[in-house]
Amino acid sequence: MALKQYLAQKLEQRLSPQQIQLMKLLQVPTMELDQRIKQEIEENPALEEGDESSDEEDFGDNENDEFQEDNNDDSNDDFDISDYFDDDTPDYKTQNNNISKDDEERVIPLSGEQSFQEKLTEQLHLLDLDDNQFLIADTIIGNLDESGYLNREVESIVDDLAFSANVIVTEKQVEEVLSLVQELDPAGIGARDLRECLLLQIQRKQEGNITLFTAKKILQDHFEEFTKKHYDKIQKKLEIGDQDLKQAIDEIIRLNPKPGGSMKEATKSVQQVIPDFQIIEFENQLELTINGRNAPELKVSRDYENMLRSYSEGAKTSKSDKEAVTFVRQKLENAKWFIDAIKQRQNTLLFTMDAIMNYQKEYFLTGDETNLRPMILKDIADMVGLDISTVSRVANSKYVQTSYGVFSLKYFFSESLSTDSGEEVSTREVKKILSEAIEGELKDRPLTDDRLAVLLNDKGYNIARRTVAKYREQLNIPVARLRKEL
């Protein structure tokens, strides 16, 4: 088939730079918005913080004050537009950017904290090790996973040392050094499975206690029965009573199954949550306010407006004058776009949150989770007349402060479920009833998924056993066998 050239007209819908900027600002939380505004002020000298009305008043007063007027003239004379230009070469000839403007910048922060492997290596220097032993120990620590377990075989470590470090060692030598690594803090580090991890921690505790002896015996000889909670078999084999078994099980439960994770959690930074909205209940009426950081006072620099006016009125003969006019005009337009985007962001956030508040009014008045109505993004999008993607951006990483705590906006979205009477209820209501039933069950005879399904059906909720299992997993509740207690 021969190639042909032809002319064609077509109509396309494209997002303007202002719309792209607004979409990006909509989805950022309050903390990031504060940083984004500071970054924009640093990059754009035509953008300033403050109220435009107060600036106009100050400007009027300055006209009546001769001294301040002269002082302002001096400051304008000191300003040199050439400070913003490195040379006469246009920016587009020196820039090389292969990233589309539509792409989102995703920055992965690097943690400055020490990993638990580095802390273990520091402890190695306190041991009396020769060069080979230190190298073996360092290799073992480097092969530990995030939980602190050694998931590699000793034979593989011997091969690694031979090929990578040209050190020939035996499996017995590696085993000896591994026992030294297992003596480091926290207890349980360097274990090859859960059973060994728990045994290492039991052995660190003071001997001579009958409860610790029983717990150690359970882990050594009856670990499979312990994991399956076949307590009657353990009692029969060890010939112990209910109280002795309960004390030993409680001792084992207090052990840490992931010793490496405990060191990681200790250095983990806590994320600070700043509510974007606040809902106050007064005389059975709800009042919605937005965080002041979401609506900062920004204005366009009056100096830059005067500068553009003076440049426009003058004769633009030289190349530098034309570039100066282009530079000032671009900065002013960018400042106005950014201010409009911030205002539009505030209006969109308030409009959308007001719809959510009215939709879930009963919950915000009572705080009862069972009063949450089933709500999806489309319900709010239809109410506010916005696209579903816009509502999704508003709900992303946003929080609201209520009389009953601080909640993420996504908390109020849930699917629906039909009852026997045909009424639509939120799945969150079913999950709450499910969790309350499990909390009130007899711990020695926990409710199975089948019994939970029957219980919910008796209350009028048409729900199958597999759906109960799905909701139970979403609530991070284990199966009945693993919930059994003595």
N, C-alpha and C positions, 0 to 999 in steps of 0.2 A: 504494500500500500504506500503510495507516494505521499510525502509530506507536503502540506499546504499551509499557507498563511492566510488569515482572514481576520476581519474586524468584527467585534461583537460587543454589545452593550449588556451589562448585567448589574443588578442591584444587590449590594452586600450590606450587612449590618455589622459595624465594627464599634468597639468601645473606644471612646475618646480617652486621652491621658487623664483628664479630670475624673472620669468614671472609674478608671483603673486605680487611681490614687484613693478614691473614696472606698472602693471595695477592700483595699488593703488596710485602710484605717479602721474599717468597721470591725474587723475580726481581731484586732489587737486589744488586750486587756488594758486596764488603767495604768499599771506600772510601765508597760512598754510604750503606751501613748505618751507618757511624761517624758521618756527618753527620746521618743521620736520627735517631739516638739523641740526639745533642746537641741537635737541634732540639726533640725531644719533651721533654727535660729542661728546656729553657728555657721551653717553653709550659706545662708541667705541674709546678707546684712540689711536688706530692705524689710525684713520681718522683725518686729519687736513685741515684747510683752507689754501689756497695759491696755487701758480702756481708751478707745478713740475719742469719746466724749470729753474725757478729762484732758486729753491731748489738745483738743480744740480750744478748751478753756485756757489752758496754759499758753497756747499760741496767741490767743486774743490778748492776754495780759502782757505778753512779750512785746506786742506792737505798741502798747502804751508805755512801756518801760524802755527808755533810750539806752540805758546801760546794757540791759540784757539783749537788746536788739543788736548792739554793736558786738557784743560777745558772741552771739550766734553767727554773725557775719564772719568773725575771725575763725570760728570752728569750721565753717564751710570752706574758707580759703585754705585752711590747713589740709582739708581732704583732697587727696590726689587720686583720680581714677586710675592712673597708671600703676598704682600699687597692686591692682588686681590683675595686671597683665605681666607675664614673664617676658614676652618679646612680641614681635609683630606677627608671629606665625599663628594663624587661626587654630582654635582648639581641635577642630575636627580633623586637622592634618596630623595631629600628634597623638590622638587617642586611638586605642585599639581595644574594642570591647565586642566580644563575640556572644554576649548574653543578651537575650531579648528583654525589652522593657517590661514585658508581661510576666516574666519569670519572677517568682518570689525568692527573696534572699533567705536562705535557711542557714543560720550560723550555729555550729555545734560548739558549745563552750567547753574548754578544757579544764579539767579539775586540777587544782594545785595541791590537793591532799595526797598523803602517802597511801599507797595500796597496802593491803595486809601482807603481801609478799615482801615488800620493802621493809616493813616492820619486823617480819620474821628474820630477814637477812641481818638486820641490826642486832637481833638477839644472838645470831650465830657468832658474832665477834666476842661475846661473853663466854663462849665455850672454848675449851682447850682442844682445838682441832688442828691437825696437820694440813698441809696444802691439798692433799688428795681428798681427805675427809671434808674439807670446806667446799671443794669443787663438787663433790657428790651431794652434799647437803644443799648447796645453791641450786643444783640441777633439780633436785627433788622439789624444792620450794617453787621453782619456776614452772613445774608441771602440776601444781595444785590448781584446782578449779575455784570458782568464786565462792563455793561453800566450804572450801578448805580440805576437800577430799583429793587423794591421789588416785586418779583413774587409769594410770598407766601401769603396766606390769613391770616388775623389777628387771626382768630380762630385757625389756625395751630400753630402760634407763642405762643398763650396762652397754647396750649397743650405741646409744646416743653419746655416751662418754668416749667410746672407742673411736667413733667416726668424727665427731665434732671437736673434741678436745684432745684426741690422741692419748687418752688415758685408759689403761687396761686395768679393770677391776673385776672382782668376782661378785656373784649375787649375794654371797654371805656378807661381803663388805658393805654393799648397798643396804642390806637388811639391818646391819649394825648402825649405820648412820641414820637410817630411817627411824629407828627406835630413839635416837637422840633428837631428831626433829620433832617427834611426837611428844617430847617432854617440854617443848616450847609453849608459850602462851598464845592464844587461849587453849585450854584443854580440849583435845579431840582433833587438833590439826594433824594432817598427814594420814588420817585413817583411810582405809581402802573401801570400806562400806559402812553403813549405818550402825551395824552391830559393833564393829571395832571402835567407831567414834564414841558410842555410848559407854563402852567398856573402859576406854581411856579416861573418860571423865569420872566414872565411878571409882577407878583406881586412884585418882588424885585425892579423893575424899578420905577422911580419917577412918582407919580400920578399927575393928573391934565392935562395930555396930551391927546388931543382928539384922536390922532392916537393910543396911548396905550389903551385907552378905547375901541376903535373900535376893535383892535386886541384881547383884552380880551373877548369882546362880541362874536366875531367869534369863539374863542376857546370854550367858554362856551356853546353857543347855536347852532352853525352851524359848528361843527367840521367835521361831515361827509361830508357836502358839500365842505368844505375846502380841505379835503384829495382827493376828486374826482375832484377838480378844477371846480366845478359848480359855477363859480363866478357870473353868471347872477342871480342865485337864491339868493345868499347872498346879492347882491345889491338890489334886489326887497324886501327882508324881512327887511333889515336894512335901506332902503331908503337913500342910499348914492351914491355919484358919482364915476366915474371911478378913479379920482385922489385920493380920500379918501380911496377907497378900495386898490389901488396900494400901498399907503404908509403903510396901516395896514398889507398887505401881506408881504411887504418888512421887516417890523418889526418882523413878525413871522418867516420868513425865516432865519433871523440872529440869532435866538435862537439855542441852542445846543441840539439836540435830544438824545445825549449820554453823559451826564455830567461825568459819571464814566470813559468813554473812554478818555476824555480830560486829566484827571489826569494821566492815564496810558501812554498816548502819551508823556506827559511832561517828564516822567522818562525813556522813551524808548531810548536805545542807538542807535546811527546812525552807520550803517555799512559803513566802509570805502572801497571804490572800488579802487583797483590798477590794471591798465590795464596790461594784459599779453603780448599784442602786440601793435605795433604802425605802422600805415600805413600813409606814406607821399606821396603826389602827387607833382611831379616835372616835368614840361614840358610834361604834359600829360602821364607821366609814374608813376607807383606805386612802392614804395619801402617799403618792409616789414622788420621790426626789432622786436626782442624779448626782453622783459624786462630782464635786467641783473640779477635780482634776480632768474630768471628761469634757469640761467646757471652760478652758482657760481663756483669759482675756488676751487677744492678740490684735495687733494693728499694723498697718503699713507705715513705714518710716516716712515722716514728713520731709526729712532732709532729702531723701531720694526722690520724692515727688517734686520738690523744688528744683532738684538737680536735673531731672528729666525736662522740666519746663524751661529751664535756662538753656539747656543744650538744644532743645527743639526750636527755641526762638532765635538762637544764634545761627550763624552761617556754618554749615557742616561741609567744609572744603577738604580738610585733611582726612586721611584714612583713620587716624586715631580718634578723631571726633565722631566719625560714623560708628566705629567700634564701641565708643563710650556710650552713645545713644542706644545702640543695640543691647549692650550689657545692662544698662540701667533699666531699660524697658522690660527685658527678660526677667530681671530680679523682681521688679514690681508685679509683673503678671504672675510669677510663681508664688509670690507672697499672697496675692489676692486669691489665687486658686486654693492655696493651703488653708487660708482662713475660711473660705466658703466650704471646703471639705470638712473642716472641724465642726462648723455649724450644722452642716447637713448630717454629719455623723451623730451629733447630739440629738437632733430632731428624730432621726431614724431609731436611735436607741430608746428614746422616751416613748415614741409611738408604738414600737414593738413591745416594750416591757409593759406599757399600759394595757395592751391587748391581753398579754399573758396574765396580768393581775386580775383583770375583769373575768377572764375565762376560769381562773382558779380562785375566785373570790371566796368561796366557802372555806377553802384550805387556809388562806391568809387570815381569815377572821378567827378560825378555831385552832389551827395548827394540827388538826387531826389528819393523819395520812390517808385514812379511808375516805376522806372528802375530796381527794384528788380526782379530777375528772380525766378520762382518757383524752390525750391531746397529742397530736402529731404536728410536724412543721407545716403541713398543708392547711391545718385549721387556722393557725395564726396568720399564714400568708394570705388566706382568703379574707380575713378580718381587716388587715392593714393594707391590702392591695399591693403587696410586694411579691417578688419572686421567692420561691422556696429557698434558693441558694442565699439570698440576702438575709432571710430569717435565720438560716443556719449560721451565717457569719456573725450575726448579732448574738446568738446563743453560745457561740464558741468562746470558751475561757472567760465568761462573764459570771459575776456572782451578785447576789442580792441579799441584803441584810434585812431580816424580819424579826419579829418579836420572839421567834422560836429558833433562831440561829441563822447562820450564814449558809446559803445553798447555791450550788451551781444552777444556772438556768436550764441545763439539760436534765436536771433532777425532775422538773415538772412535766417533761415529755414522756409519755408512756403509751403503750398499745391498749386496745380495748378487749373486753371479754364479755360475752353475753350470759346472763343468768337465766334461770327457769322462767322468770316473768318477762323475759325479753329485754330487760334493762341492760344498758351498756355500762360496765364498770371498768376501772383502771386495773391493769395487771399488778400495779403496785399495791393496790388494796388486797389482792389475792396473796401476794408475797408476804404482806404483813400478817395476815391471818395464818399463813403457813408457818412463819417464824414464831408466832405466838404459840401455836399448837406444839411446835418442837420444843420450845422453852418450857412448856408446862407438862411435857411427857414424863413418865417414870423412867429414870435414867438406867435402871436395871432391865427395863423392857421398852426400849425406844420404838417409836412408831415407824413402820415400814412405809414405802411409797404407796403401796396399795391401800393401807389403812388411812393414810393422809388423803388420798383421792376420794375414798368413801366419806371421810369427814367433811371435805369441801363440797361434795355432791349433796350431802345432807343439809348443808347450809345454803343450797341453791346455786352453786357455781358449777357449771358444766365443764368439767376438766378431767382429762384422762391421766393415767398413771405416768406415762412418758412425759406429759407436760409438767406434772408435779416434780419429776426428776430434773427437768430442765430448770424450773424455777429454783429448786433446792441448790443446784450447782451454781446458779447465778448469785445466790445468797452465800456462797462458800460454806455450805453446810454439808458435812460428810454423810454417807449412807448410814442406815440404822445400826449396822453391825459395828461401825467405827465410833458410834456415839454411845455405845454401851459403857456404863460405869458400874462400879461395885457399890 
